[in-house]
Amino acid sequence: MYKWLMSILFFGACTFGLIYLAVTFQPEKSEEDLAAADGMKTLKITASNFQFDQAEYKVTKGDTLKVILSNKEGKHGIEIVGLDVTLSGATTSKEVTFDKPGTYDIVCSVPCGAGHVQMKTKLVVA
């Protein structure tokens, strides 16, 4: 009798806990989701080991965008050379106004391994 009672209490508590977690769970919002909620346009740069997700990024002169760094694989940072934009570590987003037209290099700013030196892409502001 005691074993049955303990089994019922145990499974009842487990069921209650699972229902509580299912009802109260809210997925963590990404930087991109938060920027979209603010109505701000974004420029998302995804870094994986020794490459970026695009060979070239294009933005319109005068746009104010939230630049977001997403690390898909490994730990990386970015520097947009000539625009004073650096993202790494805890700072993975920054609001930037692209008011100077031109072509800028985007480089990985965190030593990430053997292919670090070749980890480059371009940003075109036109």
Long-range contacts (C-beta under 8 A, 24 or more apart in sequence): 31-66, 31-68, 31-92, 31-93, 32-68, 35-66, 35-68, 35-93, 40-64, 40-65, 40-66, 40-95, 41-65, 41-66, 42-66, 42-67, 42-68, 43-67, 43-68, 43-96, 44-68, 44-70, 45-69, 45-70, 45-78, 45-106, 45-121, 46-70, 46-71, 46-72, 47-71, 47-72, 47-73, 47-74, 47-76, 47-78, 47-108, 47-119, 48-72, 48-73, 48-74, 49-73, 49-74, 49-112, 49-113, 49-115, 50-112, 50-113, 50-114, 50-115, 50-116, 50-118, 50-119, 51-115, 51-119, 52-106, 52-119, 52-120, 52-121, 54-121, 55-121, 55-122, 56-121, 56-122, 56-123, 56-124, 57-106, 57-121, 57-122, 57-123, 57-124, 58-123, 58-124, 58-126, 59-98, 59-123, 59-124, 59-125, 59-126, 60-98, 60-125, 60-126, 61-98, 61-99, 61-100, 61-101, 61-125, 61-126, 62-97, 62-98, 62-99, 63-97, 63-98, 64-95, 64-96, 64-97, 64-98, 65-95, 65-96, 65-98, 66-93, 66-94, 66-95, 66-96, 67-93, 67-94, 67-95, 67-96, 68-92, 68-93, 69-93, 74-112, 74-113, 75-110, 75-112, 76-108, 76-109, 76-110, 76-112, 76-119, 77-108, 77-109, 77-110, 78-106, 78-107, 78-108, 78-109, 79-106, 79-107, 79-109, 80-104, 80-105, 80-106, 80-123, 81-105, 81-106, 81-107, 83-123, 98-125, 100-125, 101-125, 101-126
